Amino acid sequence: MTRSHFLHLSSPLISHFLGEKQKKGGDGMSIINADVIREAAAAVGVSSLRDDCAMSLAADAEYRLREIVQDALNFKRHSRRRKLTTSDM
């Protein structure tokens, strides 16, 4: 495997999913926001998406992404490795 297949634990994304707060404007950093959901909806042909729906979908998508990363970190830990690989995901 090449070096690009490994995700270091010092990555800001991983530290965010591990619950370490990164201050940016007073509250925690959001990985998926409503704008990303609106752009994805527009790409598949949904022209009008209400703000509350976009915010709700963003929160749900971020929750599910956090679950995936948490499970991948558990796979890494149970394999007694120090680096998170793409196969863990």
Secondary structure, DSSP 8 states (H G I E B T S, - for coil): --GGGEE-TT-HHHHHHTT----BTTB---SS-HHHHHHHHHHTT-----HHHHHHHHHHHHHHHHHHHHHHHHHHHHTT-SSEETTT-
